[in-house]
């Protein structure tokens, strides 16, 4: 949120990719979802 408020949209979009874990494990489905959300955010 700090990056977004500072106008760093690319940096904020990159933070989406950090949220791809559940139960401490990386989930492929969440990774794909976050990549899609990042692309939508940047469009």
mmCIF entry with sequence, helices, sheets and N, C-alpha, C, O atoms, coordinates in Angstrom:
data_MODEL
# 
_entry.id   MODEL 
# 
_entity.id                         1 
_entity.type                       polymer 
_entity.pdbx_number_of_molecules   1 
# 
_entity_poly.entity_id                      1 
_entity_poly.type                           'polypeptide(L)' 
_entity_poly.nstd_linkage                   no 
_entity_poly.nstd_monomer                   no 
_entity_poly.pdbx_seq_one_letter_code       
;(UNK)(UNK)(UNK)(UNK)(UNK)(UNK)(UNK)(UNK)(UNK)(UNK)(UNK)(UNK)(UNK)(UNK)(UNK)(UNK)
(UNK)(UNK)(UNK)(UNK)(UNK)(UNK)(UNK)(UNK)(UNK)(UNK)(UNK)(UNK)(UNK)(UNK)(UNK)(UNK)
(UNK)(UNK)(UNK)(UNK)(UNK)(UNK)(UNK)(UNK)(UNK)(UNK)(UNK)
;
_entity_poly.pdbx_seq_one_letter_code_can   XXXXXXXXXXXXXXXXXXXXXXXXXXXXXXXXXXXXXXXXXXX 
_entity_poly.pdbx_strand_id                 A 
# 
loop_
_entity_poly_seq.entity_id 
_entity_poly_seq.num 
_entity_poly_seq.mon_id 
_entity_poly_seq.hetero 
1 1  UNK n 
1 2  UNK n 
1 3  UNK n 
1 4  UNK n 
1 5  UNK n 
1 6  UNK n 
1 7  UNK n 
1 8  UNK n 
1 9  UNK n 
1 10 UNK n 
1 11 UNK n 
1 12 UNK n 
1 13 UNK n 
1 14 UNK n 
1 15 UNK n 
1 16 UNK n 
1 17 UNK n 
1 18 UNK n 
1 19 UNK n 
1 20 UNK n 
1 21 UNK n 
1 22 UNK n 
1 23 UNK n 
1 24 UNK n 
1 25 UNK n 
1 26 UNK n 
1 27 UNK n 
1 28 UNK n 
1 29 UNK n 
1 30 UNK n 
1 31 UNK n 
1 32 UNK n 
1 33 UNK n 
1 34 UNK n 
1 35 UNK n 
1 36 UNK n 
1 37 UNK n 
1 38 UNK n 
1 39 UNK n 
1 40 UNK n 
1 41 UNK n 
1 42 UNK n 
1 43 UNK n 
# 
_struct_asym.id          A 
_struct_asym.entity_id   1 
# 
loop_
_struct_conf.conf_type_id 
_struct_conf.id 
_struct_conf.pdbx_PDB_helix_id 
_struct_conf.beg_label_comp_id 
_struct_conf.beg_label_asym_id 
_struct_conf.beg_label_seq_id 
_struct_conf.pdbx_beg_PDB_ins_code 
_struct_conf.end_label_comp_id 
_struct_conf.end_label_asym_id 
_struct_conf.end_label_seq_id 
_struct_conf.pdbx_end_PDB_ins_code 
_struct_conf.beg_auth_comp_id 
_struct_conf.beg_auth_asym_id 
_struct_conf.beg_auth_seq_id 
_struct_conf.end_auth_comp_id 
_struct_conf.end_auth_asym_id 
_struct_conf.end_auth_seq_id 
_struct_conf.pdbx_PDB_helix_class 
_struct_conf.details 
_struct_conf.pdbx_PDB_helix_length 
HELX_P HELX_P1 AA1 UNK A 2  ? UNK A 5  ? UNK A 2  UNK A 5  1 ? 4  
HELX_P HELX_P2 AA2 UNK A 9  ? UNK A 16 ? UNK A 9  UNK A 16 1 ? 8  
HELX_P HELX_P3 AA3 UNK A 28 ? UNK A 42 ? UNK A 28 UNK A 42 1 ? 15 
# 
_struct_conf_type.id          HELX_P 
_struct_conf_type.criteria    ? 
_struct_conf_type.reference   ? 
# 
_struct_sheet.id               AA1 
_struct_sheet.type             ? 
_struct_sheet.number_strands   2 
_struct_sheet.details          ? 
# 
_struct_sheet_order.sheet_id     AA1 
_struct_sheet_order.range_id_1   1 
_struct_sheet_order.range_id_2   2 
_struct_sheet_order.offset       ? 
_struct_sheet_order.sense        anti-parallel 
# 
loop_
_struct_sheet_range.sheet_id 
_struct_sheet_range.id 
_struct_sheet_range.beg_label_comp_id 
_struct_sheet_range.beg_label_asym_id 
_struct_sheet_range.beg_label_seq_id 
_struct_sheet_range.pdbx_beg_PDB_ins_code 
_struct_sheet_range.end_label_comp_id 
_struct_sheet_range.end_label_asym_id 
_struct_sheet_range.end_label_seq_id 
_struct_sheet_range.pdbx_end_PDB_ins_code 
_struct_sheet_range.beg_auth_comp_id 
_struct_sheet_range.beg_auth_asym_id 
_struct_sheet_range.beg_auth_seq_id 
_struct_sheet_range.end_auth_comp_id 
_struct_sheet_range.end_auth_asym_id 
_struct_sheet_range.end_auth_seq_id 
AA1 1 UNK A 21 ? UNK A 22 ? UNK A 21 UNK A 22 
AA1 2 UNK A 25 ? UNK A 26 ? UNK A 25 UNK A 26 
# 
loop_
_atom_site.group_PDB 
_atom_site.id 
_atom_site.type_symbol 
_atom_site.label_atom_id 
_atom_site.label_alt_id 
_atom_site.label_comp_id 
_atom_site.label_asym_id 
_atom_site.label_entity_id 
_atom_site.label_seq_id 
_atom_site.pdbx_PDB_ins_code 
_atom_site.Cartn_x 
_atom_site.Cartn_y 
_atom_site.Cartn_z 
_atom_site.occupancy 
_atom_site.B_iso_or_equiv 
_atom_site.pdbx_formal_charge 
_atom_site.auth_seq_id 
_atom_site.auth_comp_id 
_atom_site.auth_asym_id 
_atom_site.auth_atom_id 
_atom_site.pdbx_PDB_model_num 
ATOM 1   N N  . UNK A 1 1  ? 0.830  -1.193  0.000   1.00 0.00 ? 1  UNK A N  1 
ATOM 2   C CA . UNK A 1 1  ? 0.000  0.000   0.000   1.00 0.00 ? 1  UNK A CA 1 
ATOM 3   C C  . UNK A 1 1  ? 0.874  1.257   0.000   1.00 0.00 ? 1  UNK A C  1 
ATOM 4   O O  . UNK A 1 1  ? 0.506  2.273   -0.588  1.00 0.00 ? 1  UNK A O  1 
ATOM 5   N N  . UNK A 1 2  ? 2.021  1.183   0.654   1.00 0.00 ? 2  UNK A N  1 
ATOM 6   C CA . UNK A 1 2  ? 2.919  2.345   0.667   1.00 0.00 ? 2  UNK A CA 1 
ATOM 7   C C  . UNK A 1 2  ? 3.408  2.671   -0.734  1.00 0.00 ? 2  UNK A C  1 
ATOM 8   O O  . UNK A 1 2  ? 3.482  3.839   -1.115  1.00 0.00 ? 2  UNK A O  1 
ATOM 9   N N  . UNK A 1 3  ? 3.742  1.642   -1.499  1.00 0.00 ? 3  UNK A N  1 
ATOM 10  C CA . UNK A 1 3  ? 4.226  1.874   -2.862  1.00 0.00 ? 3  UNK A CA 1 
ATOM 11  C C  . UNK A 1 3  ? 3.119  2.468   -3.722  1.00 0.00 ? 3  UNK A C  1 
ATOM 12  O O  . UNK A 1 3  ? 3.364  3.369   -4.524  1.00 0.00 ? 3  UNK A O  1 
ATOM 13  N N  . UNK A 1 4  ? 1.917  1.967   -3.556  1.00 0.00 ? 4  UNK A N  1 
ATOM 14  C CA . UNK A 1 4  ? 0.784  2.476   -4.322  1.00 0.00 ? 4  UNK A CA 1 
ATOM 15  C C  . UNK A 1 4  ? 0.532  3.942   -3.976  1.00 0.00 ? 4  UNK A C  1 
ATOM 16  O O  . UNK A 1 4  ? 0.344  4.768   -4.869  1.00 0.00 ? 4  UNK A O  1 
ATOM 17  N N  . UNK A 1 5  ? 0.527  4.263   -2.701  1.00 0.00 ? 5  UNK A N  1 
ATOM 18  C CA . UNK A 1 5  ? 0.310  5.646   -2.274  1.00 0.00 ? 5  UNK A CA 1 
ATOM 19  C C  . UNK A 1 5  ? 1.423  6.570   -2.737  1.00 0.00 ? 5  UNK A C  1 
ATOM 20  O O  . UNK A 1 5  ? 1.195  7.764   -2.932  1.00 0.00 ? 5  UNK A O  1 
ATOM 21  N N  . UNK A 1 6  ? 2.629  6.030   -2.914  1.00 0.00 ? 6  UNK A N  1 
ATOM 22  C CA . UNK A 1 6  ? 3.758  6.830   -3.379  1.00 0.00 ? 6  UNK A CA 1 
ATOM 23  C C  . UNK A 1 6  ? 3.767  6.973   -4.896  1.00 0.00 ? 6  UNK A C  1 
ATOM 24  O O  . UNK A 1 6  ? 4.620  7.670   -5.446  1.00 0.00 ? 6  UNK A O  1 
ATOM 25  N N  . UNK A 1 7  ? 2.824  6.317   -5.581  1.00 0.00 ? 7  UNK A N  1 
ATOM 26  C CA . UNK A 1 7  ? 2.750  6.409   -7.031  1.00 0.00 ? 7  UNK A CA 1 
ATOM 27  C C  . UNK A 1 7  ? 3.608  5.390   -7.755  1.00 0.00 ? 7  UNK A C  1 
ATOM 28  O O  . UNK A 1 7  ? 3.758  5.463   -8.975  1.00 0.00 ? 7  UNK A O  1 
ATOM 29  N N  . UNK A 1 8  ? 4.175  4.441   -7.022  1.00 0.00 ? 8  UNK A N  1 
ATOM 30  C CA . UNK A 1 8  ? 5.018  3.393   -7.617  1.00 0.00 ? 8  UNK A CA 1 
ATOM 31  C C  . UNK A 1 8  ? 4.130  2.211   -7.997  1.00 0.00 ? 8  UNK A C  1 
ATOM 32  O O  . UNK A 1 8  ? 4.065  1.211   -7.282  1.00 0.00 ? 8  UNK A O  1 
ATOM 33  N N  . UNK A 1 9  ? 3.450  2.342   -9.132  1.00 0.00 ? 9  UNK A N  1 
ATOM 34  C CA . UNK A 1 9  ? 2.493  1.318   -9.534  1.00 0.00 ? 9  UNK A CA 1 
ATOM 35  C C  . UNK A 1 9  ? 3.168  0.006   -9.909  1.00 0.00 ? 9  UNK A C  1 
ATOM 36  O O  . UNK A 1 9  ? 2.652  -1.066  -9.591  1.00 0.00 ? 9  UNK A O  1 
ATOM 37  N N  . UNK A 1 10 ? 4.309  0.073   -10.576 1.00 0.00 ? 10 UNK A N  1 
ATOM 38  C CA . UNK A 1 10 ? 5.021  -1.157  -10.939 1.00 0.00 ? 10 UNK A CA 1 
ATOM 39  C C  . UNK A 1 10 ? 5.507  -1.873  -9.683  1.00 0.00 ? 10 UNK A C  1 
ATOM 40  O O  . UNK A 1 10 ? 5.413  -3.097  -9.590  1.00 0.00 ? 10 UNK A O  1 
ATOM 41  N N  . UNK A 1 11 ? 6.019  -1.127  -8.730  1.00 0.00 ? 11 UNK A N  1 
ATOM 42  C CA . UNK A 1 11 ? 6.471  -1.729  -7.473  1.00 0.00 ? 11 UNK A CA 1 
ATOM 43  C C  . UNK A 1 11 ? 5.325  -2.344  -6.698  1.00 0.00 ? 11 UNK A C  1 
ATOM 44  O O  . UNK A 1 11 ? 5.467  -3.416  -6.109  1.00 0.00 ? 11 UNK A O  1 
ATOM 45  N N  . UNK A 1 12 ? 4.184  -1.662  -6.699  1.00 0.00 ? 12 UNK A N  1 
ATOM 46  C CA . UNK A 1 12 ? 3.008  -2.206  -6.020  1.00 0.00 ? 12 UNK A CA 1 
ATOM 47  C C  . UNK A 1 12 ? 2.543  -3.484  -6.708  1.00 0.00 ? 12 UNK A C  1 
ATOM 48  O O  . UNK A 1 12 ? 2.152  -4.443  -6.043  1.00 0.00 ? 12 UNK A O  1 
ATOM 49  N N  . UNK A 1 13 ? 2.583  -3.499  -8.027  1.00 0.00 ? 13 UNK A N  1 
ATOM 50  C CA . UNK A 1 13 ? 2.165  -4.690  -8.769  1.00 0.00 ? 13 UNK A CA 1 
ATOM 51  C C  . UNK A 1 13 ? 3.088  -5.863  -8.473  1.00 0.00 ? 13 UNK A C  1 
ATOM 52  O O  . UNK A 1 13 ? 2.632  -7.003  -8.391  1.00 0.00 ? 13 UNK A O  1 
ATOM 53  N N  . UNK A 1 14 ? 4.378  -5.597  -8.311  1.00 0.00 ? 14 UNK A N  1 
ATOM 54  C CA . UNK A 1 14 ? 5.322  -6.670  -8.001  1.00 0.00 ? 14 UNK A CA 1 
ATOM 55  C C  . UNK A 1 14 ? 5.034  -7.303  -6.643  1.00 0.00 ? 14 UNK A C  1 
ATOM 56  O O  . UNK A 1 14 ? 5.348  -8.474  -6.429  1.00 0.00 ? 14 UNK A O  1 
ATOM 57  N N  . UNK A 1 15 ? 4.444  -6.549  -5.732  1.00 0.00 ? 15 UNK A N  1 
ATOM 58  C CA . UNK A 1 15 ? 4.123  -7.086  -4.410  1.00 0.00 ? 15 UNK A CA 1 
ATOM 59  C C  . UNK A 1 15 ? 3.020  -8.145  -4.474  1.00 0.00 ? 15 UNK A C  1 
ATOM 60  O O  . UNK A 1 15 ? 2.926  -8.984  -3.578  1.00 0.00 ? 15 UNK A O  1 
ATOM 61  N N  . UNK A 1 16 ? 2.190  -8.121  -5.511  1.00 0.00 ? 16 UNK A N  1 
ATOM 62  C CA . UNK A 1 16 ? 1.159  -9.156  -5.660  1.00 0.00 ? 16 UNK A CA 1 
ATOM 63  C C  . UNK A 1 16 ? 1.786  -10.545 -5.665  1.00 0.00 ? 16 UNK A C  1 
ATOM 64  O O  . UNK A 1 16 ? 1.220  -11.497 -5.128  1.00 0.00 ? 16 UNK A O  1 
ATOM 65  N N  . UNK A 1 17 ? 2.967  -10.649 -6.281  1.00 0.00 ? 17 UNK A N  1 
ATOM 66  C CA . UNK A 1 17 ? 3.611  -11.948 -6.462  1.00 0.00 ? 17 UNK A CA 1 
ATOM 67  C C  . UNK A 1 17 ? 4.085  -12.554 -5.146  1.00 0.00 ? 17 UNK A C  1 
ATOM 68  O O  . UNK A 1 17 ? 4.357  -13.753 -5.089  1.00 0.00 ? 17 UNK A O  1 
ATOM 69  N N  . UNK A 1 18 ? 4.188  -11.759 -4.096  1.00 0.00 ? 18 UNK A N  1 
ATOM 70  C CA . UNK A 1 18 ? 4.615  -12.271 -2.793  1.00 0.00 ? 18 UNK A CA 1 
ATOM 71  C C  . UNK A 1 18 ? 3.526  -13.105 -2.126  1.00 0.00 ? 18 UNK A C  1 
ATOM 72  O O  . UNK A 1 18 ? 3.833  -13.949 -1.284  1.00 0.00 ? 18 UNK A O  1 
ATOM 73  N N  . UNK A 1 19 ? 2.281  -12.892 -2.477  1.00 0.00 ? 19 UNK A N  1 
ATOM 74  C CA . UNK A 1 19 ? 1.160  -13.516 -1.783  1.00 0.00 ? 19 UNK A CA 1 
ATOM 75  C C  . UNK A 1 19 ? 0.702  -14.773 -2.516  1.00 0.00 ? 19 UNK A C  1 
ATOM 76  O O  . UNK A 1 19 ? -0.424 -14.845 -3.009  1.00 0.00 ? 19 UNK A O  1 
ATOM 77  N N  . UNK A 1 20 ? 1.594  -15.764 -2.580  1.00 0.00 ? 20 UNK A N  1 
ATOM 78  C CA . UNK A 1 20 ? 1.288  -16.997 -3.303  1.00 0.00 ? 20 UNK A CA 1 
ATOM 79  C C  . UNK A 1 20 ? 1.426  -18.231 -2.418  1.00 0.00 ? 20 UNK A C  1 
ATOM 80  O O  . UNK A 1 20 ? 1.627  -19.338 -2.918  1.00 0.00 ? 20 UNK A O  1 
ATOM 81  N N  . UNK A 1 21 ? 1.318  -18.043 -1.110  1.00 0.00 ? 21 UNK A N  1 
ATOM 82  C CA . UNK A 1 21 ? 1.500  -19.155 -0.179  1.00 0.00 ? 21 UNK A CA 1 
ATOM 83  C C  . UNK A 1 21 ? 0.247  -19.381 0.656   1.00 0.00 ? 21 UNK A C  1 
ATOM 84  O O  . UNK A 1 21 ? -0.499 -18.451 0.963   1.00 0.00 ? 21 UNK A O  1 
ATOM 85  N N  . UNK A 1 22 ? 0.039  -20.642 1.012   1.00 0.00 ? 22 UNK A N  1 
ATOM 86  C CA . UNK A 1 22 ? -1.017 -21.026 1.945   1.00 0.00 ? 22 UNK A CA 1 
ATOM 87  C C  . UNK A 1 22 ? -0.427 -22.109 2.834   1.00 0.00 ? 22 UNK A C  1 
ATOM 88  O O  . UNK A 1 22 ? 0.127  -23.091 2.340   1.00 0.00 ? 22 UNK A O  1 
ATOM 89  N N  . UNK A 1 23 ? -0.542 -21.934 4.122   1.00 0.00 ? 23 UNK A N  1 
ATOM 90  C CA . UNK A 1 23 ? 0.046  -22.895 5.041   1.00 0.00 ? 23 UNK A CA 1 
ATOM 91  C C  . UNK A 1 23 ? 1.559  -22.939 4.940   1.00 0.00 ? 23 UNK A C  1 
ATOM 92  O O  . UNK A 1 23 ? 2.169  -23.963 5.247   1.00 0.00 ? 23 UNK A O  1 
ATOM 93  N N  . UNK A 1 24 ? 2.179  -21.835 4.513   1.00 0.00 ? 24 UNK A N  1 
ATOM 94  C CA . UNK A 1 24 ? 3.623  -21.764 4.392   1.00 0.00 ? 24 UNK A CA 1 
ATOM 95  C C  . UNK A 1 24 ? 4.187  -22.384 3.134   1.00 0.00 ? 24 UNK A C  1 
ATOM 96  O O  . UNK A 1 24 ? 5.405  -22.419 2.957   1.00 0.00 ? 24 UNK A O  1 
ATOM 97  N N  . UNK A 1 25 ? 3.329  -22.874 2.257   1.00 0.00 ? 25 UNK A N  1 
ATOM 98  C CA . UNK A 1 25 ? 3.788  -23.526 1.029   1.00 0.00 ? 25 UNK A CA 1 
ATOM 99  C C  . UNK A 1 25 ? 3.324  -22.742 -0.192  1.00 0.00 ? 25 UNK A C  1 
ATOM 100 O O  . UNK A 1 25 ? 2.217  -22.205 -0.222  1.00 0.00 ? 25 UNK A O  1 
ATOM 101 N N  . UNK A 1 26 ? 4.190  -22.686 -1.192  1.00 0.00 ? 26 UNK A N  1 
ATOM 102 C CA . UNK A 1 26 ? 3.853  -22.021 -2.452  1.00 0.00 ? 26 UNK A CA 1 
ATOM 103 C C  . UNK A 1 26 ? 2.850  -22.890 -3.204  1.00 0.00 ? 26 UNK A C  1 
ATOM 104 O O  . UNK A 1 26 ? 3.067  -24.088 -3.386  1.00 0.00 ? 26 UNK A O  1 
ATOM 105 N N  . UNK A 1 27 ? 1.758  -22.278 -3.636  1.00 0.00 ? 27 UNK A N  1 
ATOM 106 C CA . UNK A 1 27 ? 0.741  -22.986 -4.411  1.00 0.00 ? 27 UNK A CA 1 
ATOM 107 C C  . UNK A 1 27 ? 0.767  -22.478 -5.849  1.00 0.00 ? 27 UNK A C  1 
ATOM 108 O O  . UNK A 1 27 ? 0.711  -21.273 -6.093  1.00 0.00 ? 27 UNK A O  1 
ATOM 109 N N  . UNK A 1 28 ? 0.852  -23.404 -6.793  1.00 0.00 ? 28 UNK A N  1 
ATOM 110 C CA . UNK A 1 28 ? 0.909  -23.020 -8.206  1.00 0.00 ? 28 UNK A CA 1 
ATOM 111 C C  . UNK A 1 28 ? -0.325 -22.241 -8.630  1.00 0.00 ? 28 UNK A C  1 
ATOM 112 O O  . UNK A 1 28 ? -0.221 -21.298 -9.415  1.00 0.00 ? 28 UNK A O  1 
ATOM 113 N N  . UNK A 1 29 ? -1.489 -22.619 -8.124  1.00 0.00 ? 29 UNK A N  1 
ATOM 114 C CA . UNK A 1 29 ? -2.722 -21.916 -8.467  1.00 0.00 ? 29 UNK A CA 1 
ATOM 115 C C  . UNK A 1 29 ? -2.693 -20.468 -8.002  1.00 0.00 ? 29 UNK A C  1 
ATOM 116 O O  . UNK A 1 29 ? -3.127 -19.570 -8.724  1.00 0.00 ? 29 UNK A O  1 
ATOM 117 N N  . UNK A 1 30 ? -2.180 -20.242 -6.795  1.00 0.00 ? 30 UNK A N  1 
ATOM 118 C CA . UNK A 1 30 ? -2.083 -18.870 -6.293  1.00 0.00 ? 30 UNK A CA 1 
ATOM 119 C C  . UNK A 1 30 ? -1.042 -18.074 -7.068  1.00 0.00 ? 30 UNK A C  1 
ATOM 120 O O  . UNK A 1 30 ? -1.214 -16.876 -7.290  1.00 0.00 ? 30 UNK A O  1 
ATOM 121 N N  . UNK A 1 31 ? 0.027  -18.730 -7.477  1.00 0.00 ? 31 UNK A N  1 
ATOM 122 C CA . UNK A 1 31 ? 1.049  -18.051 -8.277  1.00 0.00 ? 31 UNK A CA 1 
ATOM 123 C C  . UNK A 1 31 ? 0.450  -17.578 -9.593  1.00 0.00 ? 31 UNK A C  1 
ATOM 124 O O  . UNK A 1 31 ? 0.663  -16.435 -9.997  1.00 0.00 ? 31 UNK A O  1 
ATOM 125 N N  . UNK A 1 32 ? -0.297 -18.449 -10.263 1.00 0.00 ? 32 UNK A N  1 
ATOM 126 C CA . UNK A 1 32 ? -0.941 -18.062 -11.528 1.00 0.00 ? 32 UNK A CA 1 
ATOM 127 C C  . UNK A 1 32 ? -1.954 -16.950 -11.307 1.00 0.00 ? 32 UNK A C  1 
ATOM 128 O O  . UNK A 1 32 ? -2.038 -16.019 -12.108 1.00 0.00 ? 32 UNK A O  1 
ATOM 129 N N  . UNK A 1 33 ? -2.718 -17.036 -10.237 1.00 0.00 ? 33 UNK A N  1 
ATOM 130 C CA . UNK A 1 33 ? -3.728 -16.016 -9.948  1.00 0.00 ? 33 UNK A CA 1 
ATOM 131 C C  . UNK A 1 33 ? -3.072 -14.662 -9.703  1.00 0.00 ? 33 UNK A C  1 
ATOM 132 O O  . UNK A 1 33 ? -3.534 -13.645 -10.221 1.00 0.00 ? 33 UNK A O  1 
ATOM 133 N N  . UNK A 1 34 ? -2.005 -14.645 -8.922  1.00 0.00 ? 34 UNK A N  1 
ATOM 134 C CA . UNK A 1 34 ? -1.322 -13.377 -8.627  1.00 0.00 ? 34 UNK A CA 1 
ATOM 135 C C  . UNK A 1 34 ? -0.697 -12.779 -9.881  1.00 0.00 ? 34 UNK A C  1 
ATOM 136 O O  . UNK A 1 34 ? -0.688 -11.559 -10.039 1.00 0.00 ? 34 UNK A O  1 
ATOM 137 N N  . UNK A 1 35 ? -0.174 -13.615 -10.776 1.00 0.00 ? 35 UNK A N  1 
ATOM 138 C CA . UNK A 1 35 ? 0.373  -13.102 -12.036 1.00 0.00 ? 35 UNK A CA 1 
ATOM 139 C C  . UNK A 1 35 ? -0.730 -12.476 -12.879 1.00 0.00 ? 35 UNK A C  1 
ATOM 140 O O  . UNK A 1 35 ? -0.523 -11.439 -13.509 1.00 0.00 ? 35 UNK A O  1 
ATOM 141 N N  . UNK A 1 36 ? -1.903 -13.106 -12.891 1.00 0.00 ? 36 UNK A N  1 
ATOM 142 C CA . UNK A 1 36 ? -3.035 -12.558 -13.645 1.00 0.00 ? 36 UNK A CA 1 
ATOM 143 C C  . UNK A 1 36 ? -3.513 -11.252 -13.013 1.00 0.00 ? 36 UNK A C  1 
ATOM 144 O O  . UNK A 1 36 ? -3.826 -10.296 -13.723 1.00 0.00 ? 36 UNK A O  1 
ATOM 145 N N  . UNK A 1 37 ? -3.570 -11.209 -11.677 1.00 0.00 ? 37 UNK A N  1 
ATOM 146 C CA . UNK A 1 37 ? -3.987 -9.986  -10.993 1.00 0.00 ? 37 UNK A CA 1 
ATOM 147 C C  . UNK A 1 37 ? -2.996 -8.849  -11.250 1.00 0.00 ? 37 UNK A C  1 
ATOM 148 O O  . UNK A 1 37 ? -3.395 -7.698  -11.424 1.00 0.00 ? 37 UNK A O  1 
ATOM 149 N N  . UNK A 1 38 ? -1.712 -9.177  -11.271 1.00 0.00 ? 38 UNK A N  1 
ATOM 150 C CA . UNK A 1 38 ? -0.681 -8.175  -11.545 1.00 0.00 ? 38 UNK A CA 1 
ATOM 151 C C  . UNK A 1 38 ? -0.851 -7.604  -12.947 1.00 0.00 ? 38 UNK A C  1 
ATOM 152 O O  . UNK A 1 38 ? -0.779 -6.391  -13.144 1.00 0.00 ? 38 UNK A O  1 
ATOM 153 N N  . UNK A 1 39 ? -1.076 -8.484  -13.918 1.00 0.00 ? 39 UNK A N  1 
ATOM 154 C CA . UNK A 1 39 ? -1.255 -8.034  -15.301 1.00 0.00 ? 39 UNK A CA 1 
ATOM 155 C C  . UNK A 1 39 ? -2.489 -7.142  -15.425 1.00 0.00 ? 39 UNK A C  1 
ATOM 156 O O  . UNK A 1 39 ? -2.457 -6.127  -16.121 1.00 0.00 ? 39 UNK A O  1 
ATOM 157 N N  . UNK A 1 40 ? -3.564 -7.518  -14.759 1.00 0.00 ? 40 UNK A N  1 
ATOM 158 C CA . UNK A 1 40 ? -4.789 -6.717  -14.797 1.00 0.00 ? 40 UNK A CA 1 
ATOM 159 C C  . UNK A 1 40 ? -4.559 -5.356  -14.137 1.00 0.00 ? 40 UNK A C  1 
ATOM 160 O O  . UNK A 1 40 ? -5.021 -4.334  -14.644 1.00 0.00 ? 40 UNK A O  1 
ATOM 161 N N  . UNK A 1 41 ? -3.857 -5.344  -13.026 1.00 0.00 ? 41 UNK A N  1 
ATOM 162 C CA . UNK A 1 41 ? -3.569 -4.101  -12.313 1.00 0.00 ? 41 UNK A CA 1 
ATOM 163 C C  . UNK A 1 41 ? -2.763 -3.138  -13.180 1.00 0.00 ? 41 UNK A C  1 
ATOM 164 O O  . UNK A 1 41 ? -2.993 -1.929  -13.155 1.00 0.00 ? 41 UNK A O  1 
ATOM 165 N N  . UNK A 1 42 ? -1.818 -3.680  -13.946 1.00 0.00 ? 42 UNK A N  1 
ATOM 166 C CA . UNK A 1 42 ? -0.952 -2.839  -14.773 1.00 0.00 ? 42 UNK A CA 1 
ATOM 167 C C  . UNK A 1 42 ? -1.596 -2.427  -16.096 1.00 0.00 ? 42 UNK A C  1 
ATOM 168 O O  . UNK A 1 42 ? -1.059 -1.571  -16.800 1.00 0.00 ? 42 UNK A O  1 
ATOM 169 N N  . UNK A 1 43 ? -2.728 -3.018  -16.439 1.00 0.00 ? 43 UNK A N  1 
ATOM 170 C CA . UNK A 1 43 ? -3.355 -2.691  -17.727 1.00 0.00 ? 43 UNK A CA 1 
ATOM 171 C C  . UNK A 1 43 ? -4.247 -1.466  -17.628 1.00 0.00 ? 43 UNK A C  1 
ATOM 172 O O  . UNK A 1 43 ? -4.848 -1.058  -18.622 1.00 0.00 ? 43 UNK A O  1 
# 
